[in-house]
Amino acid sequence: MPKASGGSDMVPRDARLKQYGSDGETVPIRDVKLGDTVEVFAGERSPVDGIVVEGMADFIGGEVTGGRMRRPKGRGGRVLAGARW
């Protein structure tokens, strides 16, 4: 369920959309639609709220949630915009 989290410096302004069979494209977060798949690599922040559909990584949500713990996120895990991977 992607949505832009307005105006925060913690949230990237662009999202890298994954498109199977191509390199994908980078778009402003306002152009991300429900159902789009967004790629986020290690060390980057999630540009939108969403659900992990493949892969696994540690999510650092301290700036977003107030906790400083690393939390593993895998398929089905919920991620907030601004969370660092």
Helices and strands as residue ranges (DSSP letters): E 14-17, E 25-28, G 29-31, E 38-39, E 50-51, E 57-60, H 62-65, E 70-73, E 78-79
